[in-house]
Amino acid sequence: MAGKTVRLTVAQATVRFLMAQKTVVDGETLPIFAGVWAIFGHGNVAGLGEALYQVRDTLPTYRAHNEQAMVHSAIAFAKAKFRQQTMVCTTSIGPGALNMVTAAALAHVNRLPVLLLPGDVFANRKPDPVLQQVEDFNDGTVSVNDCFRAVSRYFDRINRPEQLIAALQRTMQVLTDPADCGPVTLAMCQDVQAEAYDWPESFFDEKVWRQRRIRPDLDELATAVAALKSAKSPMIIAGGGVLYSGAGAELTAFAEAHGLPVAFTQAGKSAMDENHPLALGSVGVTGTSASNAMAADADVVLAVGTRLQDFTTGSWSLFKAGSFKLVALNVAPYDAVKHSAEPLLADAKVGLTALSEALGAWKAPAAVTEKAKRERAKWFEAAARALAPTNAERPSDAQVIGAVARVRGGEDSIVVCAAGGLPGELHKLWVPVKAGGYHMEYGFSCMGYEIAGGIGVKMARPEADVVVMVGDGSYMMLNSEIATSVMLGQKITIVLLDNHGFGCINRLQMATGGANFNNLWQDCRQELPPSIDFRAHAESMGAIAIKASSIGELESALEAAKGNDRTTVVVIDTHPLITTEAGGNWWDVAVPEVSVRAEVRAARQNYEIKRQDQRIVK
């Protein structure tokens, strides 16, 4: 006998289903979807727009100024919530949809959940070609939304109402699965959104999705134990999986019980209080001298919850030990078997606990811990010199970071950044205390994430003091969300470092022997030199803005911003070439084999020498 049904449009059914999906956070049952970001246009305003209006008091809808930016905010929210909650983003067809593709790639790379509902063309094709429709001359089924296929964990096109049932169930599996987690795109044909269907009432029953914790296989566990017990110089590299698992306490306990020093990827930073004597800070290309010294000698690395991208491994030139072995504790099989690793497929929280129990009283050789403490002390001395205040007219990024840390670096602060030179300096120099206190988008290193991401972080952690650090180049790419932060009352502090161009890539250009070209304003083709008043620009969007002319003025402005009633932007000119010399490692950026420039030829010779340090990995 058929069950009861309810007649709703596809859009209404989508919204009702999403509202019924729940999760448990710290013992409290909460909606998985905390809200919807929407920029309406033809393709979603009539269908999803009407459906969202009906539930606006229960499932809030927020409007941004740019489609890519609103997805950045949703992703940052999910990251700050450690993947336990997320948001939905919907757009019109055509350019509105395509504006989300970059952000979808960001979520895909970083293993972060977000649900994208772009409008699509008419399933019935009667009005084709509609406004903004891109026609494929050889395939009538293609629309611009097919671009999402490469950057979605799961992609589907809803061109019949009944398809929604299976599609939404698969959507939830992906968004909540620790291994498959990533963006989901459901392309919503605009005529189908408005089409009614008799849905089973059971489809809208509340469902609670709990965090799945995969426990280690006994054989893999035994292999990992044997590898660690045979090690003469072991260490841990902690990635974002530690944070998403909520395994910070277990990581600290493991390090203490077995005497292993811990280094952190960009995603893993803040997984452990970096004031801990076994915490060595960042590792790799942007690593501390302490972490990289230990990594150079490490014969066994326990990599927890990290995909070990090239910045972490120094393009695989960091590890020098001939007998080097990698043990990858990871919830995702794809990541656990990379780089010829011994896999330990498990959730970080239960995996570290099981591994510690299996190791028993075993400890790393005392010389490892002693060396780690010596290297750590040397690093902190170097970092203190880089962070120290200065009277220079154009201070370094590190000196600005020092000011932010002194004034706003408390336990409740969260520093947000994404691209350029700042991520490298912050990775080295910021010392987070609490989980989530360091929020970096560096898997995709996407310029423009910073301000929108700061809004998402503030929405996820309203009690936190959110400080966004952004360079002028990234600011120019996507600054419109300052107005969104003011409109929504999401107060953040933005520190805008103006080095008059793309300083980071200019330094890389110089390092590879290239001439200064097309990066700093002074090296670009121009009829009139740019003169941008960032203070006035930020004020025009409703923010409070201050131009600081020194580190002292910056500190005063940061202090004053605490009491402001809305988003504050503090602008300071910085030097485009100065970076922290201590720490770091070579990074593989291919240098031309043939060039008329002697500098490029010299850089190529050095490049060939450095490549000899790279390990051969699968």
N, C-alpha and C positions, 0 to 999 in steps of 0.2 A: 504494500500500500504506500503510495507516494506521501511524503511528508508535506508540511505546510510550506507555502511559498509567499514571497513578498515581491511586489512589482516595483522595480526601480530602474532608473537609467544605469548604463554602465558606469558613468562617472559617479553617480550616487552610491552604487554598490562598491566601487573602489574605495571611496572615502569611508563608508560604513565598515568595510572589512578592515581597513588599516586602523581605525579607531578601536577595534576589538582585540588588537594584538598587544600583549602585555609582556613585561619583563619584571624581574625581581632585582632590586638594587638595595643592598644593605638591609635585607629583610622586608622591604616595602615594595608592594606591587605597583608598578608605574606603566604608563603607555610607552611602547617602544618608540612611537613617532611623537616627538614633542611639539611638532608644528610643521607648517608648510611654507616654503618660500615660493612666491608666485610673481611672475611678470606676465600679465594677461595680454593676449592678442588673439587674432582669429586662429582657431585651432585648439584653444582651451578656455576662452572666456565664457562661452555659452554652456559648454558641458561641465568641465571641472570647476569653472568659476562659480556657476550656480550651485553645484553640489557643496563646495567649500563654504559658500555664504550661509547655507542652511545650518552648518555646524560651527560657525565662526567663534561662538562662545566656549566651545569645548575643545575644538582642534584649531588653534589660532593660525591665521594666515598672515604672513609678513611680506611686505613689498620691498624689494631692493631696487637699485638703479642700473644694475648690469647682471645679465644672466650668469656669466661666469662667476661673478663675485658672490651671488647668492648661494651657489653651490659650494664655493669656498667656505662660506659661513656655516653651511650645513655640515660639511666635512670636519671643520674645526670643532664644531659642537660635538660630533661623534667621537673625535679624538680626545677631547677634554673629558668626555664621559667614559673613556676607556672602552668604547665600542658597545656599551650597554644600552644606549639610546641613540637615536639618529633623527633625521628630518627628511622631508619630501621636498622635491623641487619640480615645478611645472612651468612650461613655457608654451609659446605659440609654435607654429611650424617655421621652417626656413631658418633665417638668421637667429631667431630666438633660441631655437633648438641647438643649432650648431655652436652658439656661444657657450654651451655647457660642455662641449666635448673636451676642451682642455682640462677643465676641473674633473671630469670623469676619469681622465687619464691619471690625474693626481691621486684620486681616491683608489684607483686600481693599483698603482705602484705602491702606495702606502698601506694597502690592505684595510681600507676604511669603508664602512657601510654608508651608503646614501641611495635613496630611491629617486630616480629621474623619470618624470612623466612628460616627455615632450609631445606636443600636439603633432599630428601627422596628417597626410593627405586623406581624401575621401576614399573609403574602402569601396564604395559603389562606383567610383570613377566617373560619375555623370558630369560633374562640372569641370573635369580635368581639361587643361592644366589650371589649377587654382593659383591665386596670388602666392608668390614665393615658392612655388613648386619647382624643383629641379627635375627635369625629365631625362631619364636614361634612354638613349636611342635604341638600346638593344635589350632592355629588361624593364618591362612595365611594372614590376613589383618593387623597384628600388625607389627610395626617397632619401633625403639627406640624413634621416635618422639611421640609415645603415652605417654611417660613420661611427656610431656608438658601438658597433659589434666588436671592434678591436679593443675598446677600452671599458668594456662591461664584463663582469663575471657572468652575468646572465642577461641576455637580450631577448625580447619578444615583441611582436607587433600584434596589437589587438584589433583584428578586423572582423570579428564576430563576438557577440556578447558572451557566449558560453565558454570561449577560450579563456576568459578572465579567471575562472575558477582554478584551473590548473596553474595558470601563470602566476597568480598571487600566492598560491601555496609554495611554488618553487621560489618565488621572490623572498619569502620569509625564511626558507631554508638557507638561502645564500647569505642574506643579511645577518643571520644569527649564527652561522657556522664558523667556528674559529679558524678552520683551514680555508674554506671557500670565500671568506668574508671579503666584500668589495662592493663596487657600485652595481646596481641593477637598473636597467633601462627597459621600460615598457612604453613603446611607441603607441600613442593613443590616437587611432584614426578619428578625425573630428566628427564624422557622422555617427560613428559607433558610440562615441561618448554620450550622445544624446538619445541613443536607441534604448527602448525599454525591454526588460526581460523578466520572467518569473523566476526569481532566485530562491533556492532552498533556504529557509530561515536558519538552518544549522550552519550555513556558510558564514554567518555573522556571529556565531557563538564566540564568547571570549576565549582566547587561548593564551596561556602563559608560556613563554619561551625562556628556559633556564640555560645558564651557561654550561656547555658541555665540556667536561674535563677528561681528556683522553689520558689513560694511564699507560705507562711504558711496558713494552714487551719484555719479558724476562731475559730473553737471549740478547736483545739490544742493550738492556741494562747491564748485563754481565760483561759485555764487550766494552761498554763505557767505563765501568769500574776497573777493568783490567788496564785500559789505556791510562787512566788517571794514576793508578797505583804504580805504573811503570815510569811515570813522568819524573824528570829531574828538574824541570822548570815549567810547571803548568800555570795557566792563568784563565780567567773568565772574560769573555766579551758579552756584555748584556745588551740586548736589543729591545725593540718596542714590544715584543711578545711578553716580556716580563711585566710591563705596565698593563697590558690588556688582560693578562691573567690575574692581576692583583697579587703578584708574587714578590713584591719588594721585600717583605719581611723574610720570606724564605730564601731569597738571594743573599741577604745580609747574614742570615743564620748559617747558610752554607759556606760563605766566605770565612766567617769566624770559626766555624767548626773545623774546617780543613785548611785554613791558612792560605787561601788563594786570593791574590790581588784581582781587582775587578776594573775593567775598562768599559767604556760606554760608546755605543753608536749615537748618531744624531737622534734616532727615534727612541733609543734606550736611556738617554740622559734623563736623570731625575728618578730612575728606578730605585735608587739607593741614595741616602744622604751622602753627598760628596765630601762632607767633613769627616767621614769615617776614615780611619787610618789605612784601610785596605782599598779605598776608592781612589783610583788613579786618574779619573777624569776621562776625557775623550781619547779616541784611538784613531790612528790612520793618518790620512793626508792632513786633517785638521786636528791631529792628536796632540796631547801633552807629551813633553819629553819623557815623562815617567812611564806612561802607558806604552809608548813606542819603544822605549828601552827594554821593557819587559817582553814586549811582543817579538822583538828582534831575537831574543834568546829562547823564546817559548818553544818547547818541544811538543806540548799538548795544549791545545786551546779548546776550552769548553764554550761553545758559542750557543747562547741561550736566546731563543726568540729573535734571531736576526737572519736576514738573507745575505749578509756579507757582501754588500756592493763595493765597488772599487774604491770609494773614499775610505771605507773601513779597512780594507786590506792593503791600501797603498798600491792599487792595481796589482796585487799579489807580489809586491817587492818587499813588504814589511817583515815577513817571517823568514829568518835567515837560518834557523836550525836545520841541519841536514836530515834529522829524523822526525821532522815536523809531522804532527798528526792532528786532525780536526775531529772533534766530537760535536755533532749538531743536535742539540735538544730543541726540537721545534714541533709545533702542532701541525704544520703543513708538510706533507710528504715531499712536495716539490722543493721546499727549502731544506729539508732535512738531509737530502741525498746530494746536494750540490757540492762542488769542489772536492770530490773524492772523500767526502766526510763519512765517518762512522755515524749512522743515524740513530737518534734516540727519540722516536716519535712519541711526543707526550706534551700535555699542557705544562707550562712552566712551573706553576705552583705545585702540582702533584709530582711532576717529574723531578724537580729539585729535591723535594722531600724524600722521594723514593731513592734517588741516587745518594743522598746523604746517608740514609739508613743503610744502604748496601755498602757504602764505604766504611761505615763503622767509625773506629777511632783513627783511621788513616788521616795523616796530615801531609801537606806538601813539605819538602825539605825546608828546614829553618832558614837556610840561605835565601830562599825565594822571598819569604816575608821580610827579611832584613833588607834585602836589596830594594824591594818595593817601597819600604819606608824611607830609605835614603833617597831614592829617585823622586819620591813624592815631595820630600822636603826641598830638594833642589828646584823642582818645578814651581812650587808655591813661591819661592823667592823670585824666580824669573817672572811669574805672573804678577806679583806685586809691583815689580818695576814697570811692567807694561800698563798696569791699571792706574798707576799713580797720577795725581792731577798735574796739570801743566799750565803755563801761561802762554803757550803757543797760540798764535793767531788762528791757525787751523789745526786743531788737535787730531790725533789718530782715532780710528774707530775704537781701539782698546781703551783709550783714555775716556771716551764718551761712555763706554760700557762701565768703566770704573765709577763714573759719576752716578749712573743709573743704579748700580749695585749698592753704592753707599747710601743713597737716598730712598730707593724703592726696592731694595733687595731683601725684603723680609720674608718670613715663612709663608705669608699669605699672598705673595706676589707671584705672577705668572708672566714670564717674558715670552713674547711671540715674535717670530721672524721667519724668513723663508729663503731669500735668494741674494746673490751678490757676495761681497766679502764679509758681511756681518755674520752669517752663519758659522764661518770658520773661526772668527774671533770669539763669538759667543760659545761655540762648542768647546773651545779651549778654556775660556776665562770665566764663564758664568758658573757659579757654585750653587746648584739647587739643593734644597733641604727636603722638600716634600714631593711626593709623586705628582707629576703633572705640572710642577713649577717651571718647567722648561718645555716650551711648545714650539717645535721647529718643523717646518715642512721642507725636508731636504731630499726626500726620495725622488721627487720630480723637480725640485728646486725651481718652483714656479713663481716668477716675478708677478706681483699683483696680489698674491695671497694674503699679505700681511694684515692690511686694515680690515678686510672682510673676515679673515680668520680671527682677528681680535674680537670682532663682534660675536662670532660663534662661540669663542672661549668664554666671553663674558656672559652670554646667555646660558651656557652650561654651568658656569661657576660664578653666579652673581655676587657671592661674598668676596671674591678674589680681587686683588689689585692688579689689573691687566695692563701691562706696558708693552706696546708694540714698537719695535725698532725697525726702521725702514730707510733705505737709501732713496735718493732723489730719483734715480732711474726707475725703480720699482713703484715709487709713489706716482710718477707721471703715467705709468701704465694703467693704474686702477685705483684712483683716489675717491671716486664718487661715493663710496660707502661711508665716508665721513658724514655725509648728509643722512644716510640711513641710521648711523649710530645715534645721531642727535634726535632724529625723528622717533626712534624706538626707545630713547632714554637709556641706551646701553653705553654707559660712560667708560671710555678707555683713555689712556694717555698714549699719544703717539710721539715718539722721538724720531725726527726726520733729519738724517745725516746727509747734508748736501755737499758732495764732492764734485759737483758740476759735470756729471756724466756717468758713464758706466765704468767706475774705477776698478772693480774686480777684474772684469774681462780685459781691461787695458793692461793690468799687471800681468795677466796670463799672456797677452799678446807680446809684451816686452820679454817675458821669460822664454818664449819660444823663438826669440830673435826677430820678431816682427817690428815694423816701424809703428810709432804711435799713430793710429789711423781709425777714425770713425767711431771712437768710443767716448773720450772726453770731448766736451763741447768745443774746446779749443782746436781739436784735431778733425772736426767735421766740416763738410762743405756747408757754407753759410753765407748769406748776404748780409744778415744782421745778427750779431752775437746775442744769444738768448739771455734774457734778464727776467727771471721768474721770481716773483715775490710770493714765496710759499706761505708766509704768515698771512698775507692778505687773501690768498687763495683759500686757505683753510677757514678763515673767518667768513668768507663768502658762503660757505656751506653750513654755517651755524656753529662752528666750533670756536672755542676760545683758543687763541694762538699767540705765541710768544717767539720772538727771535732772540736767541742767546748768542752773545759774542765772545763768550769764554766758558771754560769749565765751571768757574764759580757761578756765573749767571745761569748756566744750565742746572746746576744743583739747586739754586734758589727757585727756578721755574718749576722744577720737578717737585719740590716741596710745596709750592703754592698750588700746583695742580691737584694735590690731594683734596683740597677743600673746594675745588670747583664743582659746579652742579652739572656739568656735561663734559663731553669729550674735549680734551685739550691737546693741541699740537705744539710741540716745542721744536723749533728749527735751529740747527747749528751747522755752520760751515766746517767741513773736515778735510783732511789731507788725502788726496787720492792714491798715494803711493806707499804710505807707511803701514806696515803690518807687524804683528808680533813675530819676532825672529825665532824665539825659542819654540821647540816642538816642531810638529809637521813632518811630512814625508813626501817623497816623490809621487807624482801622479802621471799616469800615462796619457799624454796628449800628443798625438803624432805630429812630428816636425817634418816639413818638406825635405825630401832627399836632394832636391835641386833648387837652387835659388841664386839670384844675382847678389843677394845681401850676404856679406861676410858674417853678420850676426846670426843669420839663420843657419848658415853652414856650421858655425861653431856650436849652435844649439843642437843641431842634428848629431854632431859628434858626441856631445854629452848625452843626448837621448839614447844613442846606441849603447853607451856604457851603462846607463841606468837600466836599460832593458835586460841586461844580463842578470840582474838581481831578481827578475820575475820568476816565480815558480810556475811550473806547468801543472795546471789544474783542469779538471774536466768540467 
